[in-house]
Amino acid sequence: MKSTIGSMATYYNGKAVFVRTVTSYFVGVLQGVTNDGFMVLQDAAWISVTARFGTMIADGATTGMEAEPYPANFPVFINMASLVDVCEWKHPLLRTQ
């Protein structure tokens, strides 16, 4: 039996998320999805180095991680055609380098 939970935007709207695209990683709060196919993150950071990926996702471990935060209250638009996966980020947002 198929189960439907709704769209990604509805499921994660207002929550902190980890976003993996074909070339980059981001963490931020999902504000919504535009009609032209972009997800909008607030208080986002680009992650240039993840260190141990599984540990980072499970524990929010930042040892060995490199993050570059965008300015506060600066919306970041990510093309949804480039998404690989999105999951909830249950840790503090990455607001420092």
Secondary structure, DSSP 8 states (H G I E B T S, - for coil): -------HHHHHTTSEEEEEESS-EEEEEEEEE-TTSEEEEEEEEEEEE-SSHHHHHHH---TT-EEEE--TT--EEEEGGGEEEEEE--S------
